[in-house]
Amino acid sequence: MIEKSRPWSAPPRPAWEEEPSRAGLAGKGLVLGLACLGILFPLWIVVVTSLSSRRTIDEAGGLVMIPQGITFVAYRELLSGGQVTRAAVISILITLVGTVFSMAVSVLCAYGLSRTGSLGHRWLLMILLATMFFSAGLIPTYLLVQSLGLMDSYLALILPSAVSVFNILVLRGFFMGISQELTDSARIDGAGDLRILWQIVMPLSRAVLAVITLFYAVGYWSAWFNASLYLNDQDMMPLQNVMIQLVQKQEAPVGLGQAIKTGELSGLAVQMAVMVMALLPVAVLSPFVQKHFKKGMLTGAVKG
């Protein structure tokens, strides 16, 4: 029996797996197309509305699906208002500092727990696992932050959510899958644990490190609840909280609010523009880390 020829780009198919039928391929393509449409269509509406004039939005009766001219008035007013620009800078700094701190703590903790001969690693692992199922709750956490003097401090946006046990377990599983002979040979040559971690373990773990870094960065960038709890100064609010205020029409920057009142700018366009600004960093970074998801997540989970 002669095997059917496949296109040069088709991946090798196992012998026990049948060739897909045309109806099956068409069905998969239709389902994937509808799923992509369901994801991209709302984003399209948000972007088009943010780039529409007040007249276009009024004629459409709200959200705009078909663009009728493009204007960047909403973005210009947002970035020139001061408050939104300051909030974006605050969010970027919190994301950068928080991600670096969280990755440092998570990598060190995961590496220590991956060494089965380390002191008390089993008890520490059980304690970490217990925190995934039991937590102190909101009020004790608030009282702890207050007693530490972190109110109205950016540390309150980083420290309470600095470590994710799930991310530590994924890193630990990946570290345990690294060949023991590599670390043993380095130890014989006189390398210490920190040097082994920095020069051997971390270069071999770029995939899982990229994925976990993205998880922490998206978490810090999207966080808004801690700021609403621990910050009272409006000038310290990150971008997500300013976005909520604009969407709910609670408060707007002085120049921006005046432009909306005079009819020069549509409030709906401002709301959509803030949403685009909040989504843009994640949308830009995700494709660069996407190729590491399969190797980083599945390998770490299976070998853990």
N, C-alpha and C positions, 0 to 999 in steps of 0.2 A: 504493500500500500504506500503510495507516494504522498508524502506530507505536503499539505497546501503551503504555497509560498506566502510569506508575510512581508510586509514592508520592511525596509532596512532599519527603520527607527523603532519597530515594535519590540518590546522586551521579550526575552525567551519565556515560553509558556511551559509549565510542567506537563509531563506526558499524560497524566491522569485528568488534566483539565481540558474540557472541550472548547473548541473555538466558539466565540460568541456569535450569535445570530445577528442579522441586520436589525431585526425588531428589538432585540435586547440592547444593541448599541444605540438605536434611536431612542429607546425609552430612557436609558441612562443620560443621554445628551439632553433630552427634554426635561428631566428632573433637575439636572445640574443647571440648565439654563433658567428654569423657574426659580431655583434657589438663589442664583446670582441676581436675577431681576428683583427678587424680593429684598435683597440686601442693598443693591445699588440704587434702586428707584427712590427710596426715602432720602438717601444721600444726595441724589441728583436734585431733588426738590429743595433740600436745605441750601445747597450751593447756589442754585439758580435764584432762589428767593433772596439770598444775601447779596446777590449782584444786581438785583432789580431796583428800579426807581420806585418812588412812592406812587406815582401814577399807575405803573404796571401792576403793583400789588393791589391798589384799590380796584382796578379794572378786573383783576382775577378774583377779587373777593377774599383774599387771604394768600395762601401759599401758591407760588407760581410754578407751573410745570413746564411751560414753553417760554423760553427767554425772548424778550422783546427789547433788545438793547442791553448793554452791560455797563454798569456804573460801580465804581469802587468807593462811593461816598460813605457807605456804612463802615468800611474798613478804615478809611482815612479819618473819620470822626472818632472811631474807637481808639486808634493808635495815637491820635493827637490829644485825647482827653486827659491822659496822665494816669488815671486810676487803672484802666485796663492794661496799659503798658507796664505799670509798676506791678500789677498782679501777675502778669505773664512772666516777668523777671523773677518774682518771688517763687512762682511754681517751678521754673527752670532750675533755680538754685536748690530748692528743696528736693527736687527729683535727683539732681546730680549728687548732692551730699548724702541724701538718704540712701540712694542706690549703692554708692561706694561703701558706706558704713554697713549696710545690710549684707552686701556681698562679702565683705571682710569677715564679719561675724559668722555668717553661714558657712563659708568655706573652711574657716578654722574649726568650727564646731563639727562639721561633717567629716573633715579629715581625722579629727581626734576620735570620733565615733567609728570610723572605718577601720581603725587599728584595733583589732580584737584583743591585743595584749595591753592596751592602755589602761591606766588606773581608773576603775569605777565606770568604764564605758557602758556596761550593761545597765547599771542603775540610772545613769544619766539618760540613756536611751529610753528607759521606761518612764522617767519623769517627763521627757519631751513628748512621748506618745500620749501620756495622760492629759497634757495641756490641749491636745487636739479634741478631746471629748468633754473636758471640764474647764470652765473659765470662771474667774472671780465675778464677772459681770460689769455693767457700765458704771454703777455708783462707786464700788470700790476702786475701780480704775481712775475715775475722776478724782476721788479723794486722795489717791496716791500721787497723781500728777500735781494736785494742789499742794500737798504736803511737801513735795520736792521743790516747790517754788518755780514750777515750769509754766504757770499760767501767763498768757501773753508773751510766750516765748516760742520761737520756731522749733526748739527741741521737742516741744509737745507734739509737733506734727511728725516727728521722726521716731523718737524712742518708743512710744507705746505700740507701734506697728513695725518695728525694725526687723523682726525675725519671723519667718514663716517656717513652722515645723515641717510642713509638706515639702518645701524647697530644700530643707536640710536633709530630709530622707532621700530625695531624688539625688542630691549631690553625693550622699553617703553611698547609695547603691552604685553610682558610677565609679566612685573612687575604689570601692571594693572589687570592681571588675578589672582594675589595672593589675598587670602581672606583678606578683610578689617578687619575682627574681630581679626586676628593675630596681625596686626600692632596696632590696637586700644588697645588691651589688654597689649601689651608691652609698649605703651605710658602711660597707666594708672599706670603701675608699675614703671614709671619714666625713661624709656629709651628714648634717643634722636633719631633724624633722622639717624645720622651716625651709632649708635649702632643697630637700627632696620635694616638698610641696610646691615650691616656686619654680624649680627647674625641671621637674619630671612630671608631677601629677597634674599641675595646671596646664602645661602645654598639651598634654594628652586629653584634656577635658574641655577643649575650647567649645565644643558643640553644646554640652550641657551648661557651661558657664554663660554662653550667649543667651540660651533660653531663660535661665533663671534671672539673669540681668534684665531681660525684657519684662519678665513677670514683676520684678520689684519696681522697675521704672514706670510701668503702666499703673501699678498700684499707687505710687506716690503722685503721679501726674493726675490721676482721676480722683484722688481722695479729697473729700470735702467735709466729712462728718467731724473729724478731729478739730479742724479749724473752727467750725461752728460751735464746738464745745469749749475750747481752750483759748480762743482769741476773742477779745472784746474791742480791740482797736481796728477800725475799718481800714486803715491804711496798711495793715499787715495781712489782709485777706489774700489768699492765692486766687488764681484765675477761676477755678471751678466755683468758688463761693460768689465771686463777682458775677459769673455767668448765671448762677441761680437767681441772684437779685435782679438782674436785667430781665431774665425770662419771666419771673414772677412779678415784674414791674414794681418791686419794692423801692428801689433806689437806683438812680442813674447818675453818672458824672454830670457836673454842672453844665458844661458846654454841650454835651450830648443830649441831656434832658431838654435844654433850650431849643436845640435843633429839632427835636421831636415835637415839641409843643408848637413851634412856629410852622410846622408842616413841611420843613425842608427835608426831613428824613423820616422814614417809616420805622416805627418801633419794632415791627416784625422783622424787617431787614437787619436791624441791630441784633436782635435775638439770634437769628440764623447765622450772622457773621461771627458772633461769639462762639456758637457751637462749632463752626468750621475751625476757628482758631484753637479750640480745645481738642478737636479730633485730628488736626493736621500732624502734630509730631508723631502720634501713634501710627497713623496711616503711612508716614514716610519711613519710619524705622522698621515696621513689621516685615516688609518684603525682604530686607537684608538678613533678618534672623529666621525667616520662614524655612530656609533650607536646613537649618539645624534642628528643627522641631522633632522630626522622626528619629534621628540618631540620638539627640540629647535626651528626650523624654522617654522613649521606649526602651533604649538601652539601660538608662538609669533605673527604670521601674522593673525591668525583667531581672537585672542582676542584683537588685536590692534584696 
